[in-house]
Amino acid sequence: MNKSLFLTGAIAFGLSMPLMAQTPDPVKYANTITVADLTKNLTYLASDEMKGRDTGSEEQKIAAEYISNFYKNLGLTGPVNGSYLQQVELVSSSFDEVSLKVGKNKLVNNEDFVFTGDGDMKKAAKSELVFLGLVSDENLAKVDVTDKLVGIWAVGQRSNDLVSKVMDAGAAGIVIVSMEGQANFDRIANRYKSLAGRGRIGFPKETEQRPIFMVSSEKMGELFNTPVEELKEAAKANPESIKPQKASYQIEKNIKPVESSNILAFLEGTDKKDEIVVISSHYDHVGVSSTGEIFNGADDDGSGTVSVMEIAEAFATAAKDGHKPRRSILFLNVTGEEKGLLGSEYYSDHPIFPLENTVVNFNVDMVGRIDYEYQDAENKDFVYVIGSEMLSTDLKKILEYNNITYSNLILDYRYDAEDDPNRFYYRSDHYNFAKHNIPIAFFFNGVHDDYHQVTDTVDKIEFPLMEKRARLIFYTAWDVANREKRLPVDGTNTRGSR
């Protein structure tokens, strides 16, 4: 695309909208978003004292109080019957005993396999482990999976759908390879091991007998006494050539309630106050490892949380000057993102404001760092934007216009492809708005060596760049909140379930 023609079109689009005649210049208020304030708040929220803000932990509750008091001091309203906290009903399920034996090979939990399923059994079950390979109707016709543990090959595919298909075909459980290479598997196993004993947090539900064991490609070959390359070939069209193995497994489950909450702060608008702009982040992280190492979560998502706080201050300062937005703004810091987007799912299922009145969600998750793609670039002033043109043809244009006018960041859309193998679109809280056909824009800095590591600390945050990104989000939200016409929802949600 010709860049100059695109910029001219974006500017013409922005100037055609009746914005500036109705509201003051937002630069004064964007300038309240400062490196100093971002640093102060993040230094506290991502400190060792907060112990990684694990969902339901006492430290997360302290963080919630800190953020709520910040909003209260700005003069924002607590919209949950006067409170800033929306309680989210969760439970912790711990699997105190998970065993898997194939042939004479007794596998070690979180070393040889990772248990990702559900179940509760009084005694061990005996079965056969059969190899299905690729999940296809053709392979299912060749391999009897009824009441068996079933080995499936799901590299590069959406494993949830595959697991469901095999379980629906009568399988007793699954042994799955979802990535190749022992090192890739070991990274996941080490994370599960470091968090062992803390339980798996989710919504209350009936226990399903759904044993799912994730193994490495090498381990799958070992279980079937078959070289990995030979197993991969058999997975395509002749899985029946792989000899079944005797197996046994057992799962014991313990459930306890978890108290956690979303944080909501509300700024009522003026003539279009029933329409809501939501600006979100998640304020939880993954806590402390079993050996006492703290996952501070400075970038993920302390950076997004303090950015939302600063954007709230910019809007609140304008309101105190007599410049309330036309539409109302909901500042939403959700819990349980790291456990499966739980807080945003809960809000979308139990909205404080009707979803049909929600105009847009700007989601801010990891905006404090420079990723692999830009670490050696001459110009590092970038932000990734995901989802901005799927549901509304105007949203991306508005973002581009405000970026040209005020921020001059590189807006990188490389992860916005529907077939993006990283699946970032499905991995943060905007998803739970978009699935209800609410336009979204997800702001993101990409991954780096410290992602989900104990090394994600405040000293590595690029605060001047985070300031620029937060200001751009403010400008765009200001624009959308003050336009005469609501964002059109004229696109189609082409991205299905997670």
N, C-alpha and C positions, 0 to 999 in steps of 0.2 A: 504493500500500500504506500502511496505517495505521502510522506510525512507532512509536507507543507499543506497539502490539500486537506489532510485529516485535521490538522490543528486549526486551519481556517474554519472548517465545518464545526468543530467542537466549540470554538469561540463564538461563532454565529449562533449555535444552539444555546449557549449560556446567555448571551446578550438578548436573545429573543424572549427569555423568560422574565416575567415581571417580579424581580427580586429586589434590586437595589433601591427602587423607589419606595418600597414599603418598610425596609429594615435598614439599620445603620451599617456602616462598614464593619465587618466582623474582625478585622485585623487587630483592633484594640483588645478584643477578648481572646483571640487566639494567642496573643502575646502573654496571657496569664499562664499558659502552659509552658513551664520552664524546666530547664535541666535541674535547677536547684530543688524544685518541688518534687519532680520525678525521683531524684536521687534520695531525698529524705524519706519518702513513703516506701520506696522499694528497699532501701537499706533496712527498714524495720520489717516489712512483710517477708522478705527473703533472708532474714537473719537466722542464725542458729537457734535463737530463742523460739522461733516459730516452728522448728523441727519439721519442716517440709509440708506443713498445712495439710496433713492427710485427712481425707474425708471422715468427718465424725470425731476427729481428735480434739482434745482440749485446746491445742494450739490453733486449730482451725476456728474454733469458737472465739478465741481471743482475736484472731485476725478479723472475723466477722464483726466483732464489737468495734475494733479500730476503724474499719471501713464505714460502718454505720454511723459512728460518731463524726467521722469526716463529713458525711452527707448531712447529718443533722446540723453541724456547724455552718454549712453552706446555706441553710434555710430550706433545704429540699424536704419534701413530705415523705413519710413512711406510709405507703399505700395499702399495707396489709392490716386493715383494721387499726390504723395508727402506728403500726410497727414497720420497721425496715426489713424484717426477717420473714420469709416464707418457709415454714417448716417442711422438710422433704422426708417422707416416710421411707426409710431404708432398713435393710437387714444385712448382717455380715454372715456369710456362710463359709465355715472353715471345714476343710476335708482332713480330718485328723488322721485318717489312715487311708492311703491310696496305694494299692499294690497291683503289679502286673507281672505275670510270669508267662514266658513263651518257651515251650520245650523245657530245657533245663536252665534257661537263661532268666534269672530273677532280676528285673530291671529296677533301677534306683530312681525314685521320684525326684524331679528337678535336676537330674543329671542325664539319665537315659531317655526320659520322657517328661513331658509337661502335661498335667491333667487340666483340660480346658472345658470339661463337660459338667454333668450334674449326676446325682445319684446318692442313694443311701441303702446299704445292704447289711443284713445281719450276719451273713456268712459269704465266703468266697463263691463265685460262680465259675463253673468249668465250661469251656467252649472250645471251638476251633477258631484259629485265625486263618482266614482265607484272603487271597489277594484279588482285588477287583481292579486296581489300577485306576485308569480314567473312569470317571462316573458317566457312563453312557448307557442308553437302552440296550445297545448291542452287548456291552460287557455284562450288564445285569442279566441278560438272557443266557450268558455262558457260565455264570458263577452263582451258585445257590448261597444267598447271604442270610437266609432265614435262621434267626437265633445264633448267628455267628458274630465274632469280632471280624471286622472287615477292614483290610488294608487298602487305603485309597491314596492316589497320587493327585495332589491339587495344587501343584506349583503354578503360580501366576493366575490363579482362579479364585472366585469368591467362595471360600470354603463353606460358609454357613449354608448356602443353597445346596451344595453337594452333600454335606452331612445330612441335611433334612431329607434329601431324595433317597439316600441309602437307608436311613432309619425308617422312612416310610415304606421301604421295600421289605422290612421285617428284620433288619439287622439288630443284634443285641448291643453293639457298640462299634466304635470306630478307632482305628489306628491310622493317623494321617500324616503325610508329608506335605507341608505347605511351602517349603523353601528348600533349595538345594544347598549343600555345603555344611559341613559340621560347624564351622565358625559362626554362620548365621544362626543356626539352632542354639549354639552355646550362649550367644548373647541373650536370647529369650529365656533360656533355662536359668542363666545366672540371675536375671532380673526376678524371675519367679522365686528362686532360691533366696535372694536377698530380702524378699518380702514375705517369706514363708512364716506361717503362724499368725498372720494378721487377718486372714479371712478375705473372702471375695465379696465385695459390697454390691448390692443391687436392690431392686424392688422386691417386696414380699411376693412369693408365688409358690405354687405347689412344686414339690420336688419331682423332677422327671428322672426316670431311669435312662440316662443318656450318657453312658461312659464314652468319653472322647480323649484319646491319648495322642498327643503330638510327639512325633519322633523326627530325628534327622533322616536324610536320605540314606546316609551310611548305616544307620541303625536299622532302617527298614530292610536293607539288603542283608544285614546280619541276621535279622529275625527269620528271614526266609532262606537263609544259606545260599543267597544268589548275589552275584556282583551287581552293583548299582546300575551300570549301563545295560546289563541284560534285563534287569527289573524294569527299567524305563521303557525298553522296547516291548516287553510283555504287557506293560500297562496300556499300550495303545490298542491292541487287537486280539491278543491271545493270553489274557490273564489266567485262564484255566491251566496253562502250562506250568504255573508256579505251585509247588506242592504245599497244601495246607499244613498248619502246625497246631499242636495242642497248646491250649492257653487257659489261664485262670486269672481272675481279677477280683478286687474288692474295693469298695468305697464306703467310708463312714463319714457322715456329715453332722455338723453342729451349727445351729442358727441362733443368732442373738440380734436384738434391735440396735440400730445406729441412729443417733440424733445428729442431724445436720440441717443446713438451711441455705436457701438462696437469699441474696441481699438485693433489695429493691429500693430505689430512691426516685422520686417523681417530681417533675417540674411541669405544672399545668400550663397549657398554652392559652392563647387568647381566642380568636374567632373560630379556630379549627381545633379546639382543645380535645374533641372526642377522637381525633385521629392521633395515633401514637407512633413515635419514632423510638425504636429500641436500640440502645448501644450496650453491647455485652462483652463480657470476658468471663473466664473461670478463675476462681481464686484458690482452688484446691491444688495440691500437688501430690506426690506419692510418699511423703513422710520420711521415715527412718528405716534403714536396712536392719536385718536381723543381727548384724554385727555393730549397730550403733552409728553407722554413717548417715549423715543428714543429706537428703535431696532438697536443696534450698529452693529450686524452681524459680530462679531469678528471671530468666527469660520465659520459661513455661510455667505458669503464665503470670508471674509477678509483673512482667513488663506490660501485658495487656490490662491487668487490673489497675495499676497506677495510671496508665494512660486514660482509662475510663474515668477514674477519679478526677484527673486533671481536666478532661473534657467537661465533666460535670461542673467543675469550678468555673470554667469559662462561660458556660451557659448561665450559671447562677449569678455570676458577676454582671452579665448583661441584664439579667432580670432585675437585679437590684438597681441598675441604672435606668429602669423603666422600659427595657427592651426584651420582654418575654418573647419566646418563639410563638408563632401562630399555632403550630401543632404542639402537643404535649411530648415531653421526652421522658422515657423510662430508662434509667441507668440500672443495669442488671448484671450483678456478679453472681455467677452460678456455682454450685457445688457439684462434686462427683463427675466432672468431665473426664478425669483420668480413669474413672471406673466404667466408662461407657456412655458419656454424654447424659448422665442421669439427671442433673439439676435442670438443664434446659428441656429435657423431655418432660420432666415433672411440670415445669412452668407451662409448656405448650399444652399439656393435658389438663392443667388447673390454672388457666390464665387469670391474672388479676384484672386485666383489661381484655375485652373481647378480641379474639384473634382477627376477626373480620375488620376491626378498627386499626389493626397494626399495619402501618404503611411500609415499613422497612426494618430490617435488622442489620446494623453494622457490628460485626463481630471481630474482636481484637484478640488474637491468640499468638503470642510470640512476635514481638515487634522491637526487640532490644538488641539484636545481634546482626552480624553479617555472615551469610552462609558460604558453603563451598563454592557456589557459582560466582560469587562476587568478591571473594577474599583477595583475589589478585587483580581485580578490575581497577582501572584508573578512576572511574566514577563509581563510588560505592553508595550513593544516595538513591536507594531503591526500596521498593516494597512489592511483594507479591500480592496480587488481588485475584480472588477466586469467586466465581459465581455471579459476578455483577451484571451480566447481560442475559442470564438465562430466563428470568421471569419478567423483567421490565426492560424494554429497549431504551428507556430514558436514563436508567441509573448509571450505566457505564459512561454515558455522555456527560452527565452531571459531574461525576467523579473526574473525568478527564478535563472538563472545563475548569473546575476548581484547582486542579493540580497545575494547569497552565497558568492560571491567574495568580496563584499564591505560592505554590510549593516547589514546583519544578523537580519532583522526584521521578525516577524511572519507574513507571508502572509496568511490572512484569507479569504477564498472563500465562506463562509457560505451564503452570500447574492447573490451569482452568480447563484443560482438555478433558472430555468425558472419559477417555481411555487412559488418563494419567495413571501409571502403575503405582504411584505413591498413594493414590486415593485420598488426597488431603481434603477434598470436598466433603468426604464422609466422616472426617476425623475431628471436627470441632463443632461448637454449639450452634452455629448458624443453621446446621442441617435440620434441627428440630423446628426451625421457622420455615425454611424452604419447603419442607415436606408438606406444609400447610399452604403452599403457594403464596408465601410472603416473600417479596424480593429481598435479597441479601447481598452483602459484600463482605467477604472475609479477608482481613488484612493479616499478613504473615511474613516472617523474615526467612523462612526455609530452615533446614536442619543443619546442625554443626556437631562437632565432636562431643560437645557437652550435653547434647539432647538426652534427657532422662538419665543423666549421670550426676554423681555427687559434686561434679565440677561446674554445674550450672549455677554460678555464683555472681554476686553483684559486681565484683571487680571487673568482670568481662563484658558488662553492658556498655553499648555505644550510646550514651545518653544524648548527645547532640542529634544523632540520627533518629533516636526514639522521639525526641521532641518534634522533629520535622514530620514524622509519621503521624503522631498524635494530632498535630495541628491540621494536617490534611484531612483527617477523619472529622475533626471539628468543623472545618470549612464545609465539607460535603454534607454533614448532618445539618448544619445551619441552613444551608441552601435548601435541602429537602424539606426541612421543618417550616420554612417560610414561603415556599412557592404557592402560587394561587391554586394550581391544580395538584391533586394527589398523584403520586407516581402511578402510571398505568401498569396493570398486570396484564401484559399483552404477549407474554411468552408462554412456553409450555415446559413444565417440569419434566425434563428428559432423563433425570437421574433417579433411579428407583431406590429401593430400600438398601440399607447398609449391609 
